[in-house]
Amino acid sequence: MKPLIWNFPTRIVFGAGVVASLSDEAKRLGIQRPLVVTDAGLVDAGVAPRVASALSGAGLVVSVFSGVLGNPTEVNIEEGATAYRAHRADGVIALGGGSPLDAGKLIALRAVCTRPFEELDDAIGGDQYIPPNVPPIITVPTTAGTGSEVGRSGVVTVRSSGRKTVIFSPFLLAKVALLDPELTQSMPPSVTAATGFDALTHCIEAYLSVGDHPMADAIALGGIDLVAKHLERAVARGDDLAARGAMMKAAMMGAVAFQKGLGACHSLAHPLSSEHGLHHGLANALCLPAVIEFNAAAVPEKVLHVGLLLGGEAAPGACRARLVALRASVGLPSGLAAAGIGEAALEKLSRLAFLDACHQSNPRPCSEADLLALYRASL
């Protein structure tokens, strides 16, 4: 099948085997000395070495930085920026799940901007300090969840506060994203499920968030439909390329849609990752049903619409029930307690969640007490 090319606004190349065109895409952007940003798991699995070897074979001078954790930290970005300068790199190729993709964007940013990440925080208007001359970035996702390959943000846990901080600017958009479903075939079922719920949460929260953005709403609804039809298939049959490709599309669509905003689920999920190391997609999956029930009072018609797309009935509580059923069907834990989070942790988590900016675009305003109640409802 001939690769599909979409521009929205990133150049997106989609199809089985399109990673083979990576060197051509790099050369088209004038990249001769790429820094490949990835993680240790993809190095151990042989994926990163194969990509680096192919780039070298095409005449590019390649260096690999694999020091990215599952939840990128400020130290990861600093070490990557040091590697970028040492290699005299002229562009970044970010390879992996959401963490290497986010880290790759922020490492490229560090090549031209040394302001503290606290000052670059999107919640306080830090985008004004992000310059337009960020080096070219190519993203190559190996999961189908964050959609970071087409997103205009990077998330990093800063050392001063220990909080996940969102750095947001159109200048962080990748120049090219290569979406190759074959790269996601090796994901185990649990990771497929968690990343799939991440994509679903992005789409749902974008659709429900405050504001008027018809394009984002339409894209979000399309992404929800894709997840409803393909997530269980992708979990059950890792070699189902059609399902894998559909989930990559859903992840991409979620990231495009959430330029409109996210919601309380992400505010709950972020400290679960930074404080307890939970996979971000899993944290979303554990909290999403309670948040949907909370938001139904504010946007009942939208919640009913989401429930119908997920295969539920046009009835109160149907959306929450479908999310719980989908979560169980793909083998994820039934709640926070099953993931090792107990009551004793919730007050601190709720304080951190209230400091997170995502709930500011939630359709129903959230107090710190509301967020604590949502954590308890998610146990």
N, C-alpha and C positions, 0 to 999 in steps of 0.2 A: 504494500500500500504506500502511495506517495505521501510524504510528510505533509501535514497541514500547517499553514503559517497564518497566525493571527497577530494583529497589532492593536494593543488595547491598554495603554500605549506601548508597553514593552513588546518587542518582537518575540513572539511565542512560537516555537517550533515543536509540533506535537506528532508523535507516532513511534511505533516500535522500531528501535534501532537508531533513532535520530542522534544519540550521543556520538555516533561516528562522525558527525559533522562539526563537532566541537572545535577542532583546530581551524576549520574554515571560518567559523563564526568569530573566533578570536582574531584571526588575521584580518577579517573584514573590519574589525574595530581598531586595528593597528596595534593589537597586543602582541608583543614579541617575548616578553619575560613575565609570564603569569605566575602569581602565587596561588596555588591550589589550597583552599581552606576547607578542611574536612575534620573528621574525628577519628579517634584510634580504632573504633570498631570497623570503619570502612577501610582503614589501612590493613587491619588484621584479616578482613574478609577478601582482600585482594582487589577491591573495586578501585580505591584511590591509586594504587600502583599501576593498574591497567590504564586508567585515564591519563596518568602522568606519562606513562610510556608512550601512549598514542600521541600525545602532544609533542613529546620529545622527538618521536619519529617523524613528525611533520615539520621539524626544524625549529620548534619553539624552545626557549631556555626555561626550564620549569623548576620550581621549588615547591615543596609540599609542607604546609603547616597543619598539624593534626591535633593541636593542643586545645580543642574545644570541648567543654563539658556538656552534659545533657541540658543544663540550664546555664548559658554563657555568663561568665563573670567578667568584671572589669579587668582582672588580671589576664584572662584569656585574650581580651582585645589588645591589651598592651603588649603581650608577648607576640601576638600576631602582627601588630604594627612594627615591632622590632624586626621580625622576620621579613616583612615587606621591604623595609628600608635596607636590610642587609643584602637582600637579593637584587636590589635596585629594580624592583618590579614596576611594571607599567599597567597593571590591571589585576583584577581578582577573579578567579573561577571558584565559586562557592559550590561545594559538592556535598550533598547529604540531606538530612532532615532539617527541621526548622532551626535548630541550634547552629550548625555550620553556616546555613544561609544567612541568618541574622548576623552572626559573627563576621562573615565575609563582608557584608555591607558596612559594618561598623569599623572593620579594619581598613577598608578603602577610605572611609571618612577620615580616619585618623591620619591618613597620608597628607591631608590638607587642612585639618582642624584639630587643634590641641586643647580646646576649651574643656573644662571638666564636664563629665556627663551630666552632673547635677544641673548645670546651666543649659544643657541641651535638651532637657526633659520636655517632652511635648506638652505636658500638663501645665507648664508655666510659659509657654510660647517660645521654647528653645529652638524651634525650627528657624527662627530669624537669623540664627548664628551659623546655619549650615550653608556652606558656599556651593556654588554651582559647578565647581571644577573637581568634583569627586571622580577619581579614576574609574574607567569602565569596569562594570561588573557583569559577569555571566553567571547565571544560576542553573544548577543541575540537580533537581530534587531527586531523592531516592526514597521518599515517603510521600504519602498523600494526606496531608493534614493541615499544616500551618498556612500553606499558600504563600509563604515568604518569598518564593521565587518571583512573584509578580507584585509583592507588597512594597510599600514605600516607607517601611519602618524596620527598625531593629530593636530587639528587647535585650537588655543586659541587667544583671544584678550588680548594683553599684556597692562599693565597699563601705562607703560612709554611712549608709542607712540599712544595707542588707535588703533593699527593696528592688523588685523588678521595675526597671525604668524604660519607658518607650521613647525612642528617638525617631522622629517622624519628619520626612521631607520628600517631595518629589525628586530631589537630587539623589536619593538613595535607591531609586528604581533601577533594577537591572536593565542593561541594554538589550540583553537576549536571555530568554529562559528556554532551556531544552527539556521538554517533558517526554520522557521515554518510559512507557509502562514496564518495559523489561527490567528496568532498574529497581522496580518495587516488588518484583516477584519473590525475592528472598526474605521479605519482611515476615516474621512469624505472625501467627494469628493474633496474639495479644497486642502487638504493635500496630498491626493493620486495624484492629478494632479501636484502639485508643486514638490513633491519628485520624481515623474516620470520624470519630466523635468530635475531634477538634474541628474538622471541616464543617461538620453539621452545626456545631455551636456557633462558629463564625457566621454561617448563613442565617441561623435563627436569630441571633442577637442583632445582627445588622438589620434584618427585616423589622424586628420589634423596636429598635432604638428610636429615640425621638428625632424629629426632623423630617424634612420633605426631600427625598432623593429618589425619584422614580426609577432611575437606571439601576441604582444599588438594590432597590427593593426587588425589581424584576430578576436581576442576576441572582440574588439571594434565594428567591423562590425556586429558580431553576436548579441551584445547587442542592437545596433540600430534596427536591424530587430525585436527583441523581443518587444521593446517599440512600434514600428510601429504597430505591430499586437495586442498588449494587453493593452496599456495604456487606450484607450477609454473604453474598456470593464471593466477594473478595476475601473474606475471612475464611470461608469454607474451602475455597479452591484458590490457593495462591497463584496457580498458573493460568487463571482465567484472565487473559489479557484484556478482554472487553470490559470486565468489571474493574480491573486495575486501572485501565485508561479512564473509565467513567469517574472513579474516585479521584484521580489526578485532576480531572476537569472540575470536580466539585470543590476540591481544595483551592484551586486557582480562583474559582468564582467567589468563594468565601472571602478570600483576601482582597479581591477587587471590591466586593460589596461592603466590607467593613470600614472603608474610608468614610462611610456614613456615621459609624459609631459602633460600639459594642454594648456591654451591659454588665449587670451585677454578677453574672456567672464568671466572667473573666476577673472581676475584682476578687471574688472568692478563690478562684483557681491560682492566681499569681502567688500569694503567700504560701499556698500548699506546696508549690514547687520550690520557692526560695527557702522556706523554713524546713520542709520535710522531704524534699527531693522527689515529690510525686511527678510523674510524667504529666506534662501540661494537658495533653488530650484526655488522659485518665481523670485528672482533677476536674476538667470540664464535665466529663461524663457523670461524675459522682454528684455534682452540684446542679446540673441543668434541670432535672425534673422539678426540684423544689423551686428554682427560680421561675420556671414556666408557670407553675401554680401561683406564685406570688404576683407575677405580671398579668395574669389572666384578668384580674380585677380592673386593670388599667386599659388593656387593649384586647378585649374579649374576642372581637371578630378576627383579629390577626392570629391570635392563639388558636382559634378554631380552624383557620385556614391552614396553619402549620400542621395541626393534628390530622386534617384530611389528607394532606400530602404524605404524611407518615402512615396512612392506611387506617386511621381511626374514624370514629363517627363524629357527626356534628353535634357534640354534646359536651357540657362542662366536664372537665377532668380527663377528656379523651386524649388530649395531647400529652399530658403528663404520663398517662397510662401507656401510651405507645412508646414514649421514650424509655420508660422503665422496661418494657418488654423487649425493645431493640437492644438495650444495654445487656440484658440477660442473654438474649439469643446469640450475641457475639462474644459471650464469655467474660465480660467485665464484672468486677465486684459490685455488690448490691448497694454499697454505701461507704461512707468515710471510715466507719468502724472496721469494715472488712478489709480496708486498705491500711489499717494500722493507726488511724487518727482517732484519738479518744476525746472525751468531753473536756479533759484538763487543758487541752491545747486550744480550745475554741475562742476563749476571750482574747488571747494575744492575736490569734489569726484574724478575728473580727476587727481589731484595732488597725492591723495592717491592711486589711481589705478596704476599710473606710478611707485610708490614705491613698488607695489606688484610684486613678482617675476614671477607669472604665465605667464605673457605676453612674457617673454623671450623665451619661446618655441613656441610662436605663429608662424604660417607659414609665416606671413607677419609682418615685424618689425613695432613696434608701438612707436610713439612719444607721449608725453603728449597731444599735439594738436590732434593727431589721436584719443586718448581715449576720449577726450572731444567731438569730432565730433561723436564718436560712442554713447556716452550718448545722445547727441542731436538727433541722428537718432532713438534712442530707446524711445523717449518721446511719 
